[in-house]
Structure formats: structure tokens, C-alpha cells
């Protein structure tokens, strides 16, 4: 896998923690084990844009009041949705 920042071919997929502000702006949460990219050459850890879009869309579909302050990516994605899709997304 190639790092988007330094173009190294040594970048690896990893599971990392990320901190996210909820769409309503009421609080920030910790999401553990988020699929990420970790580059040992430039030492950056980042989340691919498609993954970010998936996370943000999912937050718009669920009842975020039921979330604790820390949870795993899988726990987040397993939350039941209130809508079939994010009607606020520009790309859908």
C-alpha cells in the first residue's frame, strides 16, 4: 500500500483510535479500532477519505444520544439506523 503523504510503499493498514465531533456539535467521542493507514516512513497515521465519509454518514443515520464517550468502529457501525440513507449528503 502506498502512503498518500510521502508515497512510501511501506504503508500498512491498521486499526487506530480517532476522536470525532458528533454532527450536532454537542460532544466529541473516541472511536477505537478505526480502519486506518499507518506509514512507518513519515510516521503519519490517517483515515482514508472513503472511510471518513462512511463514518460521517453513519453518524447522521443513528441516535447518537445512545452512544457512550468511547466505542469501537464495529460497535458504531452496528448501531441501528433511523433512516435508510443520509439525505443531507451532497453525493447521494
N, C-alpha and C positions, 0 to 999 in steps of 0.2 A: 504494500500500500504506500502511496506517495503522500507526503506531508504537503498540505496546501500552502504552508508558510515558507518552508525552506527547501521544498522539493526533494527532500531526502526520501530514499526508497525504504528506509528502515522504520517508518511509522507503523504502529500496531493498533489494532482495535483493542479497547479496554473498557472496563466498567468503572466509572468515576462518579463522585458526588458533584452535584450542581445546586446552586441556590437560585430560586426563581421567585419573582414577584407575581402574585396572583393577578389575573386580568382586572379585577375590581380595585386593585391597589391597596387592599386592606392589610396585607401582610406578606412576608416572604417565607418560603418553605425550603427545606432541604430535600432534594431528590437524590437517593442513593442508587448506585449501580446503573447510571445512565450510559447507554452505548456511546462511546467517545473514541477519539483518536489521540494517541499518546506518541509523541515523537521524541526519541532519545537524543537526537542530534541537536535540535533547537530547544528542547525541553518544554515545548508547548503542549498543552492538553486542550482539545477543543471538541465541540459537538458539531457534527455536520449540519448544514442548513436544513436538509430534509427532516432530520431528527428534531430540530428546533421547531419547525412548522408543525410536526406531528404533536409535540408536547403542547404548544400553544393552542392548537385546535382542540385537543382533548380537554384542556382546562376550561374551554368555553362550553363544552358539552356536559360537564358534570356538576354536581353540587359540591363546590369547593369548601363549604362550611363543614362537611363531613370529614375533611382531611385533617390529620394531625399536623404538627410542625415538621415532621420528618417521616419519610416513607420511601420505599423503593420505586424504581421506574415501573416494574411489573405491577406493584400494588396500585399505582396511579392508573396505568392503562387498563387494569381490571375493574376500575370503578364503573358502575352502571351509568350509561349516558341518559340525559334528559331529552336530548334532541338527536335526530339522525345524522345531522351534519352541522357544521359551523356556518350559519347563514351570514355571518359578518366577514368571512374570509373573502379576500379580493380575487383569489384564483379559482374558486369553486364555481 
